Every structure is written in structure tokens, then in C-alpha cells.
Amino acid sequence: MDEQIVIELEQHKSELHQSYVMATKIVYYLLDKGELSIDDHKEFYLAYSDKLIQQAVDEIAESFKVLIRRYNHVIYLMPNEDNEVIGMKMQDLRNIAGSVNTNITAYLSMYIMTLFLQLFYNGVGESLKTRDYVSIREVVDLISDRLEKASMKERILDEEEDTGYNVIAIKEHWSALQEDDEFHRSRNSKFGYVRSVVKFLENQKLFIQYSHDNIRPTAKLTALMGHQFLDQNRKEKIERLFSENSVLLEE
């Protein structure tokens, strides 16, 4: 074999090895921190722009069942839906707001998250985000109103099957919670339940508490909603969930 070819192959092998070493460091950092900007770690952020390193990152990410993407100058790591190690599990959702360890608490938590997302992101394109903040009180009142109306619909059982939400059971669990206001701390109250969901999303770096009662979405959530969560594969499900025929919305 020509000596020059051997040298080039060895050089390529060395570059490939270095790319995977750096890619491994980047993935490890993202697994620990969840996101990476130039201010967080300049060397890793700039290295990600290299095509070989980016390709290596994608290959490593696939083996870990995660997705790594850069949006608005920040690199994010998102677990795949089937990731049982770092992804959100049903048990995590059950435990958000109290000790009642049933799927109903998980469904209620998901419903509350859905309402927040609908209130924040009710537009399209560059105008996807329609509000800067939402109050916990507004969400508490909205849950009570919508669940009451939904549970009284004539075709509620059919709509429950269509949406995958056990609306009647969610409504009964919500109604059993204590009435209160923003100054109470009990998770067995309506306000406390929503606050627990907000705290969970704050820990995921998706929400920021703007004031005592007002919540803002983070730049991370807005970026992911625009580029990832509302991609074409999810569009039909989201639109059906927020359609006029959904039990989640008012008639």
C-alpha cells in the first residue's frame, strides 16, 4: 500500500478518535446539565459546530435514546419517549403533587401541564408564544370550570376514549381537593396541587416563577415548543387535543 495512503488513513483514524472523545464529553455534559450554551462551556459549545463531532454526538445520543439539537444558540438534550432511564415516567407524574399513588394523579398533572402550554402557546409560527406569564389562580379557576363542563357532556365516555383522558375521574379527584388561595401550602389543596406541578416544571428548567402567583416559560421551553414539540409528527395530535371537540376546552 502506498505510504501516503497509509499516512492519510492513520490521520483520519486519529481525527475520528478525537471527534468521538470530544463528542463523548459533550454528551456526558448534556446528560448532567440538560443544556449547553457558549457561556456554560465554550470549548464544548464551539466543538459541537464541527461536522465530525456533531455526527459522533448524534450516534452516541441515539445509543442513549436521547435527542440532541441546537436551537437559538443553545444545545439541548431531550430524552426519547421510550427512554426509561432519564425520561419522564408515569411514577414521576404520580408523585408530583402528593402521596396518592394512582394514575389519576398523573393524568391530572398532565392535564395541568397541558393547560399551561395551551395558555402560553396558542399561536403559530413566530407568534407561537402568545403570553409572557400566566397566574396559578387563573389555571386553578380554569381547571374547575373546564372539568365541570367536560364531565357534564352527553358523549363524555366516547370523548374520554378518543382523548385518552379519564375526565370524570380527574374531575372527582380535583373536586375532592381543598379550596384555598395562593397563601396556603398544602398539596392537598387545589392551589397547592398546581403549585407542585409548577415546581416540577421549574426543576426541569421549563418554568420560572415570575412573582408569587405568576409563572413564565423559560427560553428553553419556548425553543422546544417551536422546534421540537410542535413538529409535523405531533401536529395532528396537538390540534385534536386543542380542537373545539376536545373535552379539554370549553364549548
Secondary structure, 3 states (H helix, E strand, C coil): CCHHHHHHHHHHHHHHHHHHHHHHHHHHHHHHHCEECCCCCHHHHHHCCCHHHHHHHHHHHHHCCEEEEEECCEEEEEECCCCCCCCCCHHHHHCCCCCCCCHHHHHHHHHHHHHHHHHHCCCCHHHCCCCCCEEHHHHHHHHHHHHHHHHCCCCHHHHHHHHCCCHHHHHHHHHHCECCCCCCCCCCEHHHHHHHHHHHHHHCCCEEECCCCEEEECHHHHHHHHHHHCCHHHHHHHHHHCCCCCCCCCC
